[in-house]
Amino acid sequence: MARSFAAILDECVAAISRGESLDACLARYPQHAEELRIHLLLAQRLRLTPRHEPRPGAHAAAWQQFRTRAEDIRLGRRPRFSININIGWMRPLAIATAVVLAILAAGGGTIYASQDALPDSPLYRLKLATEDVRLWFVFDDVREAEILLDQSNERTDEIMEMIRSGKPVPGNVLTALREREARAVRILEDHPDELALLARAREQSAAQEGLLLALWGDLSESARGDYAEAVATLHNAQLRTTGKPGSVTPDDLAAGVINIAGLAEPAAEGLWLFGGVEVRLDTGTMGDVDELEPGQAVQVIAGRGSNGRLLALSATVTEREQPEQRYVVSGTLEDVGEGEVVVAGQRIAITERTLLKLKLLRGQQVEIKVEEEGGEAVASSIEGSTGDRPEEAPALLAYEGVIEEEISTADATDDWVVGGQRFLVTPDTELDARAGALAEGTRARVEAVAKDGELVAKRVVVLADEPEAEPEEEDTIRVEGVFEAADEGSWKVSGVEVEAPGETETPEVGSLVTLEGRREGDALVAGQAVATFAPKREGFVLLRGQIGRIEEDGSWQVGLAPVQVNELTVVVGEPQEGSMVFIWASRDEEDSLQAIYANVLDRRRMVTPDPSPQD
């Protein structure tokens, strides 16, 4: 904060008046470029506005009134009152004020109605305009900054409401959010003693950036540019309020964002590999940049530029020795209460920070990302089906195979071929490469859903090498999903066509099916059914997370969810504390979660396989 924004603006206005170009001014101050552009364009318009010269008669009358008043004051006389005051010089302000007052008087009901308008409403522009009018009558900078932060926070609420309603986020609310947040931060830069407001601006910008980083797939197509500008503004607001010199530009986020978890490996000056993915780190990166060391497990959120290059917005070192307390629960909402939901008997709290991507209804199929906060399971996000039949959600497919083509993270969307199956990888796809690099020939697990005829990857997890694995096992493909249909010797499992395994009874529609097979040409041939489970169990749920603890009785602690594992459980792999697992479970008679099938993701051998159907 060496120089105030006002001083920089004055300098650029003077430079442009001398003939310097707008772009040249912006290039000198890239961290302020976005706000400078707005103010400098306005200044240019004002310079082109013809100067208003008062009429000679009005000018002379005004000077006469001034001299008369000065003479009265000098002689101690009472002022002579006159209503013949010429306000021609105030005409533009008078007209603007009259228009505002007329709107307030004649459209009071409309203005009142607009206060609840959402960004897709015709009244939303009026709502923003009335907020601007309010600021016209605030003459204290600090108070103005406080109001701007309030207004920016209201934009967050509007975005959340759009998401809950299943509506795409339009660009107008993103623009309004970033403009108000940026104006507040600019004011506070001139008031460095306002520590409480600076802290609020920093924390609010961080929370809003976190929200937007999770919403790329929920934007309207036309809002992508506004999104990039909003995220850049919020990120830079955090840097500026902490005194950091770096910045990011909207172009650094033009193609969205990407989430990567992987081991750090230096590549070149300013470039690191995380799970084999090259990412640039610089002064604009938040988090554990200075302490970063080779071999550390790091969670990276990176912006994808228009040129395909990745710039880390944040880099956080994670402890590999300590299992994460974050996990994912997929199942049916059994209850929706005040501040909580219940899935398979597990109560999960909802807070004001929970990202709700739908309106919660009992019977709805959802996926909940859960975090531990003070010993309590808290939802960080909830998403699932929307529409008239919320219980009908796309069936999740888990697919294990070898990455067969050179992969790219340079494009916003790309097709990856894993085990002969093509998957669409988007900016929403989570990449977990902590067990090895994302590269051709690496064995990986893809969790996906069928959408518009394509399999869209929700997450890709690299599987650890197993030295004792036999070479012929490398081509083995594992499919885990929900049985949907059978037709002349083929099965459809969560959107994937599979040649049915021989001598296996066709399962009931809706059953959980786990298959192992190989690709033969274009066909996926199931060699055996590892397990099938009919959909008759109560509280059926899918858990994905790390085994935090293995108890003496054999039960596992996954995040905060205790899971019973016994001789009835089909276990694929060798469970260890810290292993990532994928578990199908249901409630037993004692209301506990009983694991039906468990796949330890960093191992591939089977334990106690039983292909016979079970209830």
VOKOLBA-964570 format. One record per residue (C-alpha): x, y, z; residue in one letter. Coordinates in steps of 0.25 Angstrom, whole numbers, padded with zeros to 4 digits, always signed. Layout:
BEGIN
XYZa...
//
This chain:
BEGIN
+0000+0000+0000m+0012+0009-0003a+0003+0018-0012r-0012+0021-0011s-0021+0018-0022f-0025+0032-0023a-0010+0037-0025a-0009+0026-0036i-0022+0031-0043l-0017+0045-0042d-0004+0041-0049e-0011+0034-0060c-0021+0044-0063v-0010+0054-0064a-0002+0045-0073a-0014+0043-0082i-0017+0058-0083s-0003+0059-0089r-0006+0049-0100g-0001+0036-0093e-0010+0024-0097s-0020+0017-0087l-0013+0003-0089d+0001+0009-0086a-0005+0014-0072c-0011+0001-0069l+0002-0007-0072a+0009+0002-0061r-0001-0003-0051y-0006-0017-0054p-0011-0019-0040q-0020-0007-0041h-0023-0009-0056a-0037-0013-0055e-0042-0001-0046e-0033+0009-0054l-0039+0005-0067r-0053+0009-0061i-0049+0022-0056h-0040+0026-0067l-0051+0023-0078l-0060+0032-0069l-0050+0043-0069a-0048+0042-0084q-0063+0044-0086r-0063+0056-0076l-0052+0062-0084r-0060+0061-0097l-0073+0067-0091t-0074+0081-0095p-0071+0091-0084r-0083+0098-0079h-0082+0113-0079e-0092+0122-0071p-0100+0132-0079r-0094+0146-0077p-0106+0151-0070g-0107+0140-0060a-0092+0141-0058h-0093+0156-0055a-0105+0154-0046a-0098+0144-0038a-0086+0153-0036w-0095+0164-0032q-0102+0156-0021q-0088+0151-0016f-0083+0166-0015r-0096+0170-0008t-0095+0159+0002r-0080+0162+0005a-0084+0177+0007e-0095+0173+0017d-0085+0164+0025i-0075+0175+0025r-0085+0185+0030l-0092+0176+0040g-0105+0177+0033r-0115+0166+0032r-0116+0158+0019p-0126+0163+0009r-0135+0150+0006f-0138+0148-0009s-0145+0136-0016i-0140+0141-0029n-0128+0131-0029i-0123+0127-0043n-0119+0112-0042i-0115+0110-0057g-0101+0106-0053w-0107+0095-0045m-0117+0090-0056r-0110+0076-0058p-0110+0073-0043l-0124+0078-0042a-0129+0070-0053i-0123+0057-0048a-0128+0060-0034t-0142+0062-0039a-0142+0049-0047v-0138+0041-0035v-0148+0048-0027l-0159+0045-0037a-0155+0031-0038i-0156+0029-0023l-0169+0036-0022a-0176+0030-0034a-0169+0016-0034g-0169+0014-0019g-0176+0000-0020g-0168-0004-0032t-0155-0001-0024i-0160-0008-0012y-0163-0020-0020a-0149-0020-0026s-0142-0022-0013q-0145-0037-0014d-0141-0038-0029a-0131-0048-0033l-0121-0046-0044p-0131-0053-0055d-0142-0043-0051s-0145-0031-0060p-0146-0023-0047l-0131-0026-0043y-0125-0014-0050r-0134-0005-0042l-0130-0012-0029k-0115-0009-0033l-0119+0005-0036a-0126+0008-0023t-0113+0003-0016e-0105+0013-0024d-0115+0024-0020v-0113+0021-0006r-0098+0023-0007l-0100+0037-0013w-0104+0042+0000f-0092+0035+0008v-0081+0045+0011f-0072+0037+0020d-0062+0028+0012d-0062+0018+0023v-0077+0017+0024r-0077+0016+0009e-0067+0004+0009a-0076-0003+0020e-0088-0002+0011i-0081-0006-0001l-0077-0019+0006l-0091-0021+0011d-0096-0020-0004q-0085-0029-0009s-0089-0039+0002n-0103-0038-0003e-0099-0042-0017r-0093-0055-0010t-0107-0058-0005d-0113-0056-0018e-0103-0066-0025i-0106-0076-0014m-0121-0075-0017e-0119-0076-0032m-0111-0089-0030i-0121-0095-0020r-0132-0092-0030s-0125-0100-0041g-0122-0087-0049k-0109-0083-0056p-0102-0072-0050v-0103-0060-0060p-0092-0049-0062g-0099-0037-0056n-0098-0042-0042v-0083-0045-0044l-0081-0032-0049t-0088-0025-0038a-0081-0033-0027l-0067-0030-0032r-0070-0015-0034e-0075-0013-0020r-0064-0022-0014e-0053-0014-0022a-0059-0001-0018r-0059-0004-0004a-0044-0009-0004v-0040+0003-0012r-0046+0012-0001i-0040+0004+0010l-0026+0005+0004e-0027+0020+0007d-0031+0016+0022h-0020+0006+0026p-0024+0009+0041d-0038+0003+0039e-0032-0011+0043l-0046-0018+0045a-0052-0014+0032l-0039-0018+0025l-0040-0032+0031a-0054-0033+0028r-0052-0029+0013a-0040-0039+0013r-0049-0051+0019e-0061-0047+0010q-0053-0047-0002s-0047-0061+0001a-0060-0067+0004a-0066-0061-0009q-0054-0066-0017e-0056-0080-0011g-0071-0080-0015l-0068-0076-0029l-0057-0086-0031l-0067-0097-0028a-0077-0091-0038l-0071-0092-0052w-0080-0103-0057g-0092-0095-0051d-0090-0082-0060l-0098-0078-0072s-0090-0079-0084e-0089-0064-0086s-0084-0061-0072a-0071-0068-0073r-0064-0054-0076g-0070-0048-0064d-0066-0060-0056y-0052-0058-0059a-0052-0044-0056e-0059-0046-0043a-0050-0057-0038v-0038-0048-0042a-0043-0036-0034t-0046-0044-0022l-0033-0051-0022h-0025-0038-0024n-0034-0032-0012a-0028-0042-0003q-0014-0039-0008l-0016-0024-0006r-0022-0025+0008t-0010-0033+0012t+0001-0024+0006g+0005-0035-0004k+0011-0030-0018p+0005-0040-0027g-0007-0041-0035s-0015-0049-0045v-0022-0045-0058t-0036-0049-0064p-0028-0056-0075d-0021-0065-0065d-0035-0071-0062l-0041-0070-0076a-0043-0085-0077a-0047-0088-0063g-0040-0094-0051v-0035-0108-0048i-0033-0115-0035n-0021-0124-0033i-0015-0132-0022a-0001-0137-0024g+0013-0138-0020l+0022-0126-0022a+0033-0127-0032e+0041-0114-0037p+0041-0113-0052a+0048-0099-0055a+0048-0085-0049e+0034-0083-0044g+0029-0096-0049l+0025-0108-0041w+0019-0122-0045l+0008-0126-0036f+0005-0141-0040g+0011-0139-0053g+0003-0126-0056v+0011-0113-0059e+0007-0101-0051v+0013-0087-0049r+0014-0081-0036l+0017-0067-0034d+0015-0055-0024t+0000-0056-0027g-0001-0070-0021t-0007-0071-0008m-0003-0081+0003g+0009-0089+0006d+0018-0084-0006v+0030-0081+0002d+0030-0094+0010e+0028-0103-0002l+0038-0114-0003e+0040-0126-0013p+0032-0138-0009g+0021-0131-0001q+0007-0134-0004a+0000-0122-0008v-0014-0117-0011q-0014-0107-0023v-0025-0099-0029i-0020-0093-0042a-0026-0084-0052g-0026-0088-0066r-0022-0077-0076g-0026-0075-0090s-0013-0081-0094n-0016-0093-0086g-0005-0091-0076r-0008-0093-0061l-0006-0082-0050l-0007-0086-0036a-0017-0077-0029l-0014-0085-0016s-0005-0096-0012a-0007-0103+0002t+0002-0114+0007v-0005-0126+0013t+0000-0136+0023e+0002-0149+0017r+0004-0156+0030e-0010-0152+0035q-0023-0157+0029p-0032-0146+0024e-0045-0143+0031q-0052-0140+0018r-0060-0150+0011y-0072-0152+0002v-0085-0158+0004v-0095-0161-0007s-0109-0166-0004g-0123-0163-0001t-0128-0151+0008l-0135-0158+0019e-0138-0146+0027d-0137-0131+0025v-0137-0123+0038g-0133-0109+0043e-0118-0108+0040g-0116-0123+0037e-0119-0134+0028v-0119-0149+0030v-0113-0159+0020v-0113-0174+0024a-0115-0170+0039g-0103-0161+0038q-0106-0147+0043r-0098-0136+0035i-0099-0121+0039a-0102-0110+0029i-0096-0096+0032t-0097-0083+0025e-0084-0087+0018r-0090-0100+0012t-0091-0099-0003l-0105-0104-0006l-0107-0107-0021k-0122-0111-0020l-0134-0109-0011k-0133-0120+0000l-0145-0130-0001l-0147-0144+0006r-0144-0155-0004g-0134-0148-0012q-0122-0154-0017q-0110-0145-0013v-0095-0145-0012e-0090-0138+0001i-0075-0134+0003k-0073-0134+0018v-0063-0128+0027e-0060-0129+0041e-0062-0117+0050e-0060-0118+0065g-0063-0133+0065g-0076-0130+0056e-0079-0135+0042a-0082-0122+0034v-0086-0122+0019a-0077-0113+0011s-0085-0115-0001s-0098-0123-0005i-0102-0126-0020e-0111-0135-0027g-0123-0137-0035s-0133-0125-0038t-0146-0125-0045g-0159-0131-0043d-0154-0145-0039r-0142-0142-0030p-0141-0157-0026e-0136-0160-0040e-0121-0156-0040a-0111-0161-0050p-0104-0174-0045a-0090-0172-0041l-0080-0181-0049l-0066-0184-0044a-0057-0189-0054y-0042-0194-0053e-0032-0196-0064g-0020-0191-0070v-0019-0177-0076i-0017-0180-0091e-0013-0167-0097e-0005-0155-0094e-0014-0146-0085i-0015-0131-0085s-0019-0121-0075t-0017-0110-0085a-0031-0110-0090d-0044-0106-0082a-0050-0119-0086t-0043-0131-0092d-0046-0146-0094d-0037-0156-0087w-0037-0171-0090v-0036-0180-0078v-0037-0195-0080g-0042-0193-0094g-0054-0184-0089q-0055-0169-0093r-0058-0159-0082f-0060-0144-0082l-0051-0137-0073v-0056-0123-0069t-0051-0111-0060p-0060-0118-0050d-0053-0131-0050t-0044-0133-0037e-0031-0139-0040l-0024-0147-0029d-0010-0151-0033a-0004-0153-0019r-0001-0167-0022a+0006-0165-0036g+0007-0156-0048a-0005-0154-0057l+0002-0159-0070a+0000-0170-0081e+0001-0184-0075g-0003-0180-0061t-0014-0188-0055r-0025-0179-0050a-0039-0179-0045r-0050-0170-0051v-0063-0167-0044e-0073-0162-0054a-0088-0160-0058v-0095-0161-0071a-0099-0148-0076k-0105-0144-0090d-0099-0157-0096g-0085-0155-0090e-0078-0160-0078l-0074-0148-0070v-0063-0150-0060a-0065-0144-0046k-0052-0148-0041r-0039-0156-0046v-0031-0163-0035v-0017-0169-0039v-0015-0183-0033l-0002-0187-0026a+0007-0197-0033d+0007-0211-0027e+0020-0217-0029p+0015-0231-0027e+0004-0230-0037a+0005-0240-0049e+0008-0233-0062p-0005-0239-0068e-0013-0232-0058e-0009-0218-0063e-0020-0219-0074d-0031-0222-0064t-0043-0213-0064i-0052-0212-0052r-0066-0206-0053v-0074-0202-0041e-0088-0196-0043g-0103-0199-0043v-0109-0209-0052f-0119-0202-0062e-0123-0212-0072a-0120-0225-0080a-0121-0228-0095d-0116-0241-0102e-0104-0244-0094g-0100-0229-0090s-0102-0221-0078w-0103-0207-0076k-0096-0202-0063v-0097-0187-0060s-0097-0183-0075g-0086-0193-0079v-0089-0205-0088e-0083-0218-0084v-0083-0232-0089e-0089-0240-0078a-0080-0250-0070p-0083-0264-0073g-0091-0273-0064e-0096-0261-0055t-0110-0258-0052e-0115-0245-0057t-0117-0236-0045p-0129-0228-0042e-0130-0214-0048v-0124-0204-0038g-0114-0214-0032s-0100-0211-0029l-0091-0218-0039v-0076-0220-0038t-0069-0226-0050l-0055-0229-0055e-0052-0231-0070g-0044-0227-0082r-0045-0219-0095r-0046-0227-0107e-0046-0218-0119g-0058-0208-0116d-0065-0217-0106a-0063-0218-0091l-0064-0232-0087v-0067-0235-0073a-0059-0247-0069g-0065-0249-0055q-0075-0242-0046a-0068-0239-0033v-0081-0236-0026a-0095-0232-0028t-0105-0227-0017f-0120-0226-0019a-0126-0212-0015p-0133-0217-0003k-0125-0211+0008r-0129-0199+0016e-0121-0187+0016g-0112-0191+0004f-0100-0181+0003v-0087-0179-0004l-0075-0174+0004l-0062-0169-0001r-0050-0165+0008g-0038-0169+0015q-0038-0180+0026i-0034-0172+0038g-0034-0183+0048r-0036-0198+0048i-0042-0203+0061e-0039-0216+0068e-0052-0222+0064d-0049-0219+0049g-0058-0207+0047s-0053-0195+0040w-0054-0180+0043q-0056-0173+0030v-0055-0158+0033g-0065-0157+0044l-0074-0169+0039a-0072-0182+0046p-0073-0194+0037v-0075-0209+0041q-0066-0218+0033v-0067-0233+0035n-0068-0246+0028e-0080-0242+0020l-0072-0230+0013t-0065-0232+0000v-0052-0225+0001v-0044-0222-0011v-0029-0218-0007g-0022-0218+0006e-0028-0208+0016p-0018-0199+0024q-0020-0187+0032e-0018-0175+0022g-0023-0183+0010s-0033-0177+0001m-0046-0186+0000v-0059-0186-0008f-0070-0193+0001i-0084-0197-0002w-0091-0199+0011a-0105-0200+0017s-0111-0198+0031r-0112-0211+0039d-0122-0215+0050e-0115-0207+0060e-0115-0195+0051d-0100-0196+0049s-0094-0195+0035l-0090-0209+0030q-0080-0209+0018a-0085-0218+0007i-0074-0215-0003y-0060-0208-0001a-0050-0205-0011n-0036-0200-0005v-0032-0190-0016l-0017-0192-0015d-0018-0207-0016r-0024-0216-0027r-0024-0230-0022r-0037-0236-0017m-0040-0242-0004v-0052-0251-0001t-0059-0250-0015p-0073-0255-0015d-0080-0254-0029p-0093-0259-0024s-0105-0250-0022p-0108-0245-0008q-0120-0238-0002d
//
